[in-house]
Structure formats: C-alpha cells, structure tokens
Amino acid sequence: MGKVEFLTQQKEAAEAKIISYNLQLISVEGTQYHFRGQKTIDSSIFLSVRRTWQATTTVSITISAANGLKIGRGVMKISWTRFQRQMKTFSCTTNLNMGTFLALLAFLLSFAYQVLIFFFRPFAPAQTARPSKTLVSSNESDQNMKAGRSRNYTLETRDGVKVQLERYDGMSPGLGRSKIEGPPVLFLPGVTGVGAKHNLFALPYLRCNMVKYFTERGYRCYALTPRWGCEESVAKRSTVYDCRLDVVAALDFINALESQKPYVVAHCQGSVCLGMGLLDGTIRSDRILGISANSVFIHQTFAYWNSLKGRTTALINIYEMLSGNFFPMVGDNKLFQRVLDALLRFYPVSRRRDLCASTACHRTSFGFGLLCNHENLNAHTHDNIHHFFAGTHTNLLKHVVRMGARGWCLSNDLQPLLTPPNLQRLKSLPILFISGTDNEVFDPESTLRDYEMLRRQFGEQHYRRFLVEGYGHLDPIVGKDAASDVYSWETR
C-alpha cells in the first residue's frame, strides 16, 4: 500500500519537479519498512533523449524502519528491457469504459506535457513576476525579514547625497534579545537597483538569511543601501566609484556609535567600491576590523559570457538608443521590452541546469551575468528575484563594463586606482576572499589575483581565500544551504 505523487513542485529547488513514491513494505519475517523514492525532472534534460530517459527511470530511494530510523539508501535504475517487462504487467482492475479511457489519456498527456516543458525549456511558457511568497511560516518570515531590526538611518555623504542604513540588533534563537558580544558587521550589497523590496542579506525566502545568522550569534548588523538604490535622480548619474563615499558615511556612523570597529561583508560592486575607497585613501583601513570580499575586490576578470558581451559598452549603447538609460528587471508592455524578453529565453548558459523560464532571472543574467547556480536556490527565492533586484541605470553598468574590460578598479575618469602607493594603504588589513567555483559573473581568478598580489606584497598572515564548490556569484549569500556552506567562514 502506498502513494505516488506525479510531477509536484519541489520547494527546495528553483527549477525542478519530482515524482515521489511513498510505500509501506512488509518483509517475509513480518517486519514493516517505509520506502521513499524520488525522481527529479529538471532543465538538465533539455533537448537530450538520453538524459530524459535517465531522469524518468532513475529513482533515489531511502528505506526506513517503522520507528523512522534510516537503514538503507541507494539508486534504482530501470533498463529498457525491464521497462518493457513492467509495462506488460499493467492491467485494468475494472472494466475499461470511455470515462476510464479518457482519464488515462488525460493523465498521459499531462505527464508528457510536464516533461516536455523541461525538454524544450527555452520555449516553455514564460514565468513573469509573481506575488511575493515565503518558504517559511508568516510568523517566522516576519522574524526573518526584521531579524531584530532596530531602525533605519538616513546618512548624508560628503558630496551631499542621502543613503539608507538599516540596523539589526542581535537576537537569540529563542527570539529574546541577546547580549551583543561580537564586533558590528556592515553589509555592502552589489548593484540591486532602485527600489528593491528586500535587502539582499535579509531575504524572507530563506530559513536562515545572513543577517539572521549573524544576529543570532550576538553581532549587531548594519546593511547599507548605496546611492544606486536610493534616489532615482541620483542613481541615474552614479558610478561605482561614487559609492565609495556612501561606504565612508556608513563607517563613520558605525564607528561613532559602536565601541568596536566594524567587520565588513561586501559583495560584488559593494566590494569593488570598498576596494576603490581603500586604494585612493577615501576609506581608512584602520577604521575596519577586516573584510570578507565575495566574488571580486580590486582585480576584475569577467567570466566567459560576460567577457564576450563586456569587451566594450557597445551593447549598452545600442540598448540606450532603443529604450533609454534605464534597464528594468520586470519588462513592460512596450514592444521592445517584449521582444527582449523573448530573445533572453535563449541567453547562453554553461550548464543545462541553469535554463529557466523566469523573465526576471533572464534579465538579471543579461544585465549582470548568470547570478546563481539554480541548484542552490529554493523555488521561492527564484520566483521572487524581481523583489530584491530592481531596475538599474545604464551609466552604472557602463562603469562596471569598463572596469571589467580593463581588469581592475577605475575612477570616474577611467584612471587606474591600483598603483604601488595606493596598495600600501591596504597593509595589515585582514581580508577573506570568497568565490564560487561556478561563478559566471566574475571568474574566480578575480579573487585569486587579489589574494596572490597581497600575499606577495605584505606576507601571508592577513589573507585567506575560500572557494565554494558548486556555487555561483550570488548564491553564497542567498543559497538555500549557504548558512551551513558559507556563512560559518565569515564568523571564523
């Protein structure tokens, strides 16, 4: 006796459906066991008959005793010969009538359609923006989003721009206020655009986001929203270099408020603008306890597909001529944006598993490069990309492309910031470099070059590098298992 569920959405996977088998077994000795089997159908079967056959005939199984103790695990594969033999064992338990025949036909057509959606993935119906969902209960989701948030601050930078800084106080796992023991932590995001609904480090779609992880361990956290995500009028003329002034404002504020210097966790262009400020002396290294730099810092080596489209700003210039200087993450009904969404279905990826139907995911890939290994995202994070990535102005993207084409940090007038005198300003500043091995935005060589350069210049004592196996660009922060795979490295 048992239950079979066909092609249900897997909450723990961004792009997959499963066939699950739950059966009660009785051995010849009369001992009861529970059999659980699972087949996974995902984008890896794209245009491959062999992979489709393997996906639909390979079952991962777990056998448990009646008390729940797992006693066996394995993989069961069905050959073509055995499949034919199985088909011959099927028979109707009732008389076959028109109603039964139509029901069987409907099931077979539905099954074939669901499999063909993955087989012809780029041609599948597009997944447009959906209402926000959370993976956890509404109560826990609220706690995840707030994670002990105390208040928001509006800071004014040296050039008169106002930016936002959120503070999150430490919370114990029991949700009571905990003693603040560790140093304050400042989070610097990558380019998420103007008006993003959720902070990248405090997403409500994860059981444990980065802010929650740190606050539960007694750290007070601060998350900066640089000028590229605040005022529209400021964002459209901003560059990554300008944003180093936002980091200065945040560091000055935290150092005035806290008794300990802050540790900085920086991602992508947040890490780049931090590096720029340190190199040109705008940011003093003695005001920082240490840095975790995710994906990139000073040297910038584009991954393969980004290196092709980012050789020049020509692609951005063409976009500006056709649709202006703003690139939205959710397309509108204008003809050009509809055509762009159709073309981006075929945006090249290195692995079949990363093919998907999300228009927001396609747009982030076009704008920045493929952000995540889809296997590391849960379904709700992937479905809600448009809630933590908003539209971005092309002036900022041009600056990113020019730096990537040259290979290092550049000022607004495109002068290199990496000079021997500037590099001396980083002496004795501890830095942890983190790169996903599958990063398709910045090649892991980016952090390797920084790591080797600083070790040659200042010795090995203050520098470490961590390669996260099977992770991409953003999933070290928003991955479903990032808390256990990555976050612990930040607190060591």
C-alpha positions as CSV (number, residue, x, y, z in Angstrom):
1,M,0.0,0.0,0.0
2,G,1.3,3.4,-0.8
3,K,1.1,6.7,-2.6
4,V,2.6,8.1,-5.8
5,E,2.7,11.9,-6.5
6,F,3.5,12.9,-10.0
7,L,5.5,16.0,-11.0
8,T,4.9,18.2,-8.0
9,Q,6.9,21.4,-7.5
10,Q,9.9,20.9,-5.3
11,K,10.1,23.8,-2.9
12,E,13.8,23.3,-2.2
13,A,14.7,23.6,-5.9
14,A,14.3,26.5,-8.3
15,E,13.8,24.6,-11.5
16,A,12.6,21.0,-10.8
17,K,9.6,18.8,-10.4
18,I,9.6,15.5,-8.6
19,I,7.8,12.1,-8.8
20,S,7.7,10.7,-5.3
21,Y,6.9,7.2,-4.1
22,N,5.8,6.5,-0.5
23,L,5.2,2.8,0.1
24,Q,4.7,0.6,3.2
25,L,6.7,-2.7,2.9
26,I,6.5,-5.9,4.9
27,S,9.4,-8.3,4.9
28,V,8.9,-12.1,4.8
29,E,9.6,-12.0,8.5
30,G,6.7,-9.6,9.0
31,T,8.9,-6.5,9.7
32,Q,7.4,-3.2,8.5
33,Y,9.5,-0.8,6.5
34,H,8.9,2.6,4.8
35,F,10.1,3.0,1.2
36,R,10.5,6.5,-0.2
37,G,11.6,7.1,-3.7
38,Q,12.1,10.2,-5.8
39,K,12.7,11.0,-9.5
40,T,13.8,14.5,-10.3
41,I,12.9,16.2,-13.6
42,D,14.7,19.5,-14.3
43,S,16.3,21.6,-17.0
44,S,19.2,19.2,-17.4
45,I,17.1,17.1,-19.8
46,F,17.0,20.0,-22.3
47,L,17.0,18.5,-25.8
48,S,18.5,15.2,-24.6
49,V,16.6,12.0,-25.1
50,R,19.2,10.1,-23.1
51,R,19.0,12.5,-20.1
52,T,15.2,12.4,-20.3
53,W,15.2,8.6,-20.1
54,Q,17.6,8.7,-17.2
55,A,15.6,11.2,-15.3
56,T,12.3,9.3,-15.7
57,T,13.7,5.9,-14.9
58,T,16.2,6.6,-12.1
59,V,14.8,6.6,-8.6
60,S,16.7,7.7,-5.5
61,I,15.4,5.5,-2.7
62,T,15.5,5.6,1.1
63,I,14.3,2.7,3.3
64,S,13.4,3.4,6.9
65,A,12.3,1.2,9.8
66,A,8.9,1.7,11.5
67,N,10.5,4.0,14.1
68,G,11.9,6.3,11.4
69,L,15.5,5.1,11.6
70,K,17.0,5.1,8.1
71,I,18.5,1.7,7.3
72,G,19.2,1.8,3.6
73,R,19.8,4.2,0.8
74,G,20.5,3.8,-2.9
75,V,19.7,4.4,-6.5
76,M,17.4,2.2,-8.6
77,K,17.7,2.3,-12.4
78,I,15.3,0.7,-14.9
79,S,16.7,-0.6,-18.1
80,W,14.7,-0.6,-21.4
81,T,14.3,-4.4,-21.1
82,R,12.9,-4.2,-17.6
83,F,10.7,-1.2,-18.5
84,Q,9.1,-3.3,-21.3
85,R,8.6,-6.1,-18.9
86,Q,6.9,-3.8,-16.3
87,M,4.6,-2.4,-18.9
88,K,3.3,-5.9,-19.6
89,T,2.3,-6.3,-16.0
90,F,-0.3,-3.5,-16.2
91,S,-3.9,-4.4,-16.3
92,C,-7.3,-2.8,-15.6
93,T,-8.9,-3.6,-12.2
94,T,-12.3,-2.5,-13.6
95,N,-13.9,-2.8,-17.0
96,L,-12.4,-0.3,-19.4
97,N,-15.0,2.3,-20.4
98,M,-14.9,5.6,-22.1
99,G,-14.6,7.5,-18.8
100,T,-11.6,5.4,-17.7
101,F,-10.0,5.7,-21.1
102,L,-10.3,9.5,-21.2
103,A,-9.0,9.8,-17.6
104,L,-6.0,7.6,-18.6
105,L,-5.4,9.6,-21.7
106,A,-5.6,12.9,-19.8
107,F,-3.0,11.7,-17.3
108,L,-0.6,10.6,-20.1
109,L,-1.0,13.9,-21.9
110,S,-0.4,15.8,-18.7
111,F,2.6,13.8,-17.8
112,A,4.1,14.2,-21.3
113,Y,3.4,17.9,-21.3
114,Q,5.2,18.5,-18.0
115,V,8.2,16.5,-19.1
116,L,8.3,18.4,-22.5
117,I,8.3,21.7,-20.7
118,F,11.8,20.8,-19.4
119,F,12.8,19.1,-22.6
120,F,12.1,22.3,-24.6
121,R,12.9,24.7,-21.7
122,P,13.5,28.0,-23.6
123,F,10.2,27.5,-25.5
124,A,8.2,26.9,-22.3
125,P,5.6,29.4,-21.1
126,A,7.4,32.4,-19.5
127,Q,7.3,32.8,-15.8
128,T,6.6,36.5,-15.2
129,A,6.6,38.4,-11.9
130,R,4.5,36.8,-9.2
131,P,3.2,37.9,-5.8
132,S,5.8,37.5,-3.0
133,K,5.8,34.1,-1.3
134,T,7.8,32.9,1.7
135,L,9.3,29.5,2.2
136,V,8.6,29.6,6.0
137,S,5.5,30.4,8.0
138,S,4.3,34.0,8.0
139,N,5.4,34.4,11.7
140,E,8.9,33.2,11.1
141,S,9.1,35.1,7.8
142,D,8.4,38.3,9.6
143,Q,11.2,37.5,12.1
144,N,13.5,36.7,9.2
145,M,12.8,40.0,7.5
146,K,13.2,42.1,10.6
147,A,15.8,39.9,12.3
148,G,15.8,42.2,15.2
149,R,15.8,45.3,13.1
150,S,16.0,48.4,15.3
151,R,15.7,51.3,12.9
152,N,16.6,52.8,9.6
153,Y,19.1,55.7,9.4
154,T,19.4,58.3,6.7
155,L,23.0,59.3,6.2
156,E,24.4,62.2,4.3
157,T,27.6,61.7,2.4
158,R,30.4,64.2,1.8
159,D,29.0,65.2,-1.6
160,G,25.5,65.7,-0.1
161,V,23.8,62.5,-1.2
162,K,21.4,60.8,1.2
163,V,21.7,57.0,1.6
164,Q,20.0,54.5,3.8
165,L,21.5,52.3,6.6
166,E,19.5,49.6,8.3
167,R,20.4,48.4,11.8
168,Y,19.7,44.9,13.1
169,D,20.3,44.1,16.7
170,G,21.3,40.7,18.0
171,M,18.6,38.1,18.6
172,S,18.9,34.8,20.3
173,P,17.4,31.7,18.7
174,G,14.6,31.9,21.2
175,L,13.8,35.4,19.8
176,G,14.8,37.1,23.0
177,R,17.3,40.0,23.0
178,S,20.8,38.6,23.3
179,K,24.0,40.2,24.5
180,I,26.0,41.9,21.8
181,E,29.4,40.2,22.0
182,G,30.9,40.4,18.6
183,P,32.0,43.4,16.6
184,P,29.4,45.2,14.5
185,V,29.1,43.9,10.9
186,L,28.5,46.1,7.9
187,F,26.9,44.5,4.8
188,L,27.6,46.1,1.4
189,P,25.4,44.7,-1.4
190,G,26.1,44.5,-5.1
191,V,24.0,46.5,-7.6
192,T,20.4,45.7,-6.8
193,G,18.8,48.8,-8.5
194,V,16.4,51.5,-7.4
195,G,13.5,50.5,-5.1
196,A,14.3,46.8,-4.4
197,K,11.7,45.5,-1.9
198,H,14.0,43.3,0.2
199,N,17.6,43.7,1.4
200,L,19.9,41.1,-0.2
201,F,21.2,40.0,3.1
202,A,17.9,39.7,4.9
203,L,15.7,37.8,2.3
204,P,12.5,36.4,3.8
205,Y,12.6,33.4,1.5
206,L,15.3,31.6,3.4
207,R,15.1,29.7,6.7
208,C,18.3,31.4,7.7
209,N,19.5,34.5,5.9
210,M,22.8,36.1,6.5
211,V,21.5,38.8,8.8
212,K,19.6,36.3,10.9
213,Y,22.7,34.1,11.1
214,F,24.9,36.9,12.4
215,T,22.4,38.4,14.8
216,E,21.6,35.1,16.4
217,R,25.3,34.8,17.2
218,G,25.4,38.1,19.0
219,Y,26.5,40.5,16.2
220,R,24.8,43.8,15.6
221,C,24.4,44.2,11.8
222,Y,24.2,47.2,9.5
223,A,23.1,47.0,5.9
224,L,23.9,49.9,3.6
225,T,21.8,50.8,0.5
226,P,24.2,52.8,-1.6
227,R,23.2,55.6,-3.9
228,W,22.5,53.2,-6.8
229,G,19.4,52.1,-4.8
230,C,18.1,55.3,-3.3
231,E,17.0,58.5,-5.1
232,E,16.2,58.0,-8.8
233,S,17.7,61.3,-9.8
234,V,21.0,60.5,-8.1
235,A,21.1,56.8,-9.1
236,K,20.9,57.6,-12.8
237,R,24.1,59.6,-12.8
238,S,26.0,57.5,-10.2
239,T,29.0,55.2,-10.8
240,V,30.6,52.5,-8.6
241,Y,33.4,55.0,-7.8
242,D,30.9,57.5,-6.4
243,C,29.5,54.9,-4.0
244,R,32.8,54.7,-2.0
245,L,31.6,57.9,-0.4
246,D,28.5,56.0,0.8
247,V,30.7,53.4,2.5
248,V,32.6,56.2,4.2
249,A,29.4,57.7,5.6
250,A,28.3,54.3,6.9
251,L,31.7,53.5,8.5
252,D,31.9,57.0,10.1
253,F,28.4,56.5,11.6
254,I,29.1,53.0,12.9
255,N,32.5,53.9,14.4
256,A,30.9,56.9,16.2
257,L,28.1,54.7,17.6
258,E,30.0,51.4,18.4
259,S,32.9,50.7,20.8
260,Q,34.4,48.2,18.3
261,K,35.5,48.7,14.7
262,P,33.1,47.1,12.2
263,Y,33.8,44.0,10.1
264,V,32.7,44.4,6.5
265,V,31.0,41.7,4.4
266,A,31.0,43.0,0.9
267,H,29.5,41.5,-2.3
268,C,30.3,42.3,-5.9
269,Q,30.3,46.0,-6.7
270,G,29.8,46.8,-3.0
271,S,33.2,45.0,-2.6
272,V,34.6,46.9,-5.6
273,C,33.6,50.4,-4.2
274,L,35.1,49.4,-0.9
275,G,38.4,48.5,-2.6
276,M,38.3,51.8,-4.5
277,G,37.9,53.8,-1.4
278,L,40.7,52.0,0.3
279,L,43.1,52.4,-2.6
280,D,42.5,56.2,-3.1
281,G,42.5,56.8,0.7
282,T,38.9,57.9,1.0
283,I,38.3,55.0,3.3
284,R,40.9,54.5,6.1
285,S,41.9,50.9,6.7
286,D,42.4,51.5,10.4
287,R,38.7,52.0,10.8
288,I,37.8,48.5,9.6
289,L,38.4,45.3,11.6
290,G,38.5,43.1,8.5
291,I,36.8,42.3,5.2
292,S,35.0,39.4,3.5
293,A,35.0,40.1,-0.2
294,N,32.7,37.9,-2.2
295,S,33.4,37.3,-5.9
296,V,35.5,40.4,-6.6
297,F,37.6,43.1,-4.9
298,I,40.3,45.0,-6.9
299,H,41.0,42.8,-9.9
300,Q,38.0,42.1,-12.1
301,T,38.1,39.2,-14.6
302,F,34.8,38.6,-16.3
303,A,33.6,35.1,-16.7
304,Y,33.3,33.7,-20.2
305,W,29.9,35.1,-21.4
306,N,30.4,38.4,-19.7
307,S,33.8,38.7,-21.2
308,L,32.2,38.4,-24.7
309,K,29.4,41.0,-24.2
310,G,31.6,43.2,-22.0
311,R,34.5,43.8,-24.3
312,T,33.1,47.3,-25.0
313,T,30.0,49.3,-24.0
314,A,28.5,48.8,-27.5
315,L,25.7,46.6,-26.3
316,I,24.7,49.1,-23.6
317,N,24.8,51.9,-26.2
318,I,22.5,50.0,-28.5
319,Y,20.1,49.5,-25.7
320,E,20.1,53.2,-24.8
321,M,19.3,54.1,-28.4
322,L,16.3,51.7,-28.5
323,S,14.9,52.0,-24.9
324,G,16.6,54.8,-22.9
325,N,19.0,54.7,-20.0
326,F,17.1,52.5,-17.6
327,F,17.1,48.7,-17.6
328,P,14.1,47.3,-15.7
329,M,14.1,43.8,-14.1
330,V,10.3,43.5,-14.9
331,G,9.6,44.3,-18.5
332,D,6.6,46.5,-19.5
333,N,4.2,46.2,-22.4
334,K,6.3,48.2,-24.8
335,L,7.2,46.2,-28.0
336,F,11.0,46.4,-27.5
337,Q,10.8,45.0,-23.9
338,R,8.5,42.2,-25.1
339,V,10.9,41.3,-27.9
340,L,13.8,41.5,-25.5
341,D,12.1,39.1,-23.1
342,A,11.5,36.7,-26.0
343,L,15.2,36.8,-27.0
344,L,16.5,36.4,-23.5
345,R,14.9,33.0,-23.3
346,F,18.0,31.9,-25.3
347,Y,20.6,33.7,-23.2
348,P,23.5,31.3,-23.2
349,V,24.4,29.4,-20.0
350,S,27.3,27.0,-19.4
351,R,25.1,24.2,-17.9
352,R,21.7,22.9,-18.8
353,R,20.6,23.0,-15.2
354,D,20.5,26.8,-15.3
355,L,17.9,27.1,-18.1
356,C,14.7,28.5,-16.6
357,A,11.5,30.3,-17.6
358,S,11.8,33.3,-15.3
359,T,11.9,36.6,-17.2
360,A,13.4,38.4,-14.2
361,C,16.1,35.8,-14.0
362,H,16.8,36.2,-17.7
363,R,17.1,40.0,-17.2
364,T,19.5,39.8,-14.4
365,S,21.6,37.4,-16.4
366,F,21.6,39.9,-19.4
367,G,22.4,42.8,-17.1
368,F,25.0,41.3,-14.8
369,G,25.7,37.7,-15.9
370,L,24.1,34.5,-14.6
371,L,23.8,35.2,-10.8
372,C,23.3,31.7,-9.3
373,N,23.7,28.0,-9.8
374,H,20.0,27.2,-9.9
375,E,20.5,24.0,-7.9
376,N,21.4,26.2,-4.9
377,L,18.2,28.2,-4.9
378,N,14.9,27.3,-3.4
379,A,11.8,27.9,-5.5
380,H,10.6,30.9,-3.7
381,T,13.9,32.8,-3.9
382,H,14.0,32.2,-7.6
383,D,10.3,33.1,-8.1
384,N,10.9,36.5,-6.4
385,I,14.1,37.7,-7.9
386,H,12.3,40.8,-9.0
387,H,11.7,41.7,-5.4
388,F,15.4,42.0,-4.5
389,F,16.6,43.2,-7.9
390,A,15.0,46.3,-9.3
391,G,15.8,48.4,-12.4
392,T,19.4,49.7,-13.0
393,H,20.6,52.7,-14.9
394,T,23.0,52.2,-17.8
395,N,25.5,54.8,-16.6
396,L,26.4,52.5,-13.7
397,L,26.6,49.4,-16.0
398,K,29.0,51.2,-18.3
399,H,31.4,51.8,-15.5
400,V,31.2,48.1,-14.5
401,V,31.9,47.1,-18.1
402,R,34.8,49.4,-18.5
403,M,36.4,48.1,-15.3
404,G,35.9,44.5,-16.3
405,A,37.4,45.1,-19.8
406,R,40.5,46.7,-18.2
407,G,40.7,44.2,-15.4
408,W,40.8,46.4,-12.3
409,C,39.3,49.4,-10.4
410,L,39.0,52.6,-12.4
411,S,38.0,56.1,-11.2
412,N,35.3,58.1,-13.0
413,D,37.9,59.5,-15.4
414,L,39.0,55.9,-16.0
415,Q,42.3,56.2,-14.3
416,P,43.7,53.0,-12.6
417,L,43.5,53.1,-8.9
418,L,45.8,50.1,-8.4
419,T,49.2,51.8,-8.0
420,P,52.1,50.8,-5.7
421,P,51.5,53.8,-3.3
422,N,47.7,53.2,-3.2
423,L,48.2,49.5,-2.5
424,Q,50.3,50.3,0.6
425,R,47.0,51.6,2.2
426,L,45.8,48.0,2.5
427,K,48.7,46.8,4.5
428,S,47.8,44.7,7.6
429,L,44.1,44.7,6.8
430,P,42.7,41.1,7.2
431,I,40.7,40.0,4.1
432,L,38.9,36.8,3.4
433,F,38.2,36.3,-0.4
434,I,35.3,34.1,-1.3
435,S,34.5,32.8,-4.8
436,G,32.0,30.2,-6.1
437,T,33.7,27.7,-8.4
438,D,30.8,28.1,-10.9
439,N,30.7,31.9,-10.8
440,E,29.5,33.1,-14.3
441,V,29.7,36.9,-13.5
442,F,33.3,37.2,-12.3
443,D,35.8,34.4,-12.9
444,P,37.3,33.0,-9.6
445,E,40.6,34.3,-11.0
446,S,39.5,37.7,-9.8
447,T,39.9,36.9,-6.1
448,L,42.9,34.7,-6.8
449,R,44.8,37.6,-8.4
450,D,44.0,39.9,-5.4
451,Y,44.9,37.1,-2.9
452,E,48.3,36.4,-4.6
453,M,49.1,40.1,-5.0
454,L,48.5,41.0,-1.4
455,R,50.4,37.9,-0.1
456,R,53.4,38.8,-2.3
457,Q,53.3,42.4,-1.1
458,F,52.6,42.0,2.6
459,G,53.1,38.4,3.5
460,E,50.6,35.6,4.2
461,Q,49.4,36.4,7.7
462,H,46.3,38.5,6.9
463,Y,44.8,36.8,3.8
464,R,42.7,33.8,3.2
465,R,40.7,32.6,0.2
466,F,37.8,30.2,0.2
467,L,36.5,28.5,-3.0
468,V,32.9,27.4,-2.5
469,E,32.4,24.2,-4.6
470,G,29.4,24.2,-6.8
471,Y,28.3,27.8,-6.0
472,G,27.9,30.7,-8.4
473,H,28.1,34.5,-7.9
474,L,25.2,35.4,-5.6
475,D,24.3,32.0,-4.1
476,P,27.0,32.3,-1.4
477,I,24.6,34.9,0.1
478,V,21.1,33.7,-1.0
479,G,21.6,30.0,-1.5
480,K,19.3,27.6,0.4
481,D,22.3,26.0,2.2
482,A,24.6,29.0,2.3
483,A,24.2,29.2,6.1
484,S,26.0,25.9,6.6
485,D,28.2,26.0,3.5
486,V,29.4,29.6,3.5
487,Y,28.3,31.8,6.5
488,S,30.4,29.9,9.0
489,W,33.5,31.0,7.2
490,E,32.6,34.6,7.8
491,T,32.5,34.2,11.6
492,R,35.8,32.4,12.0
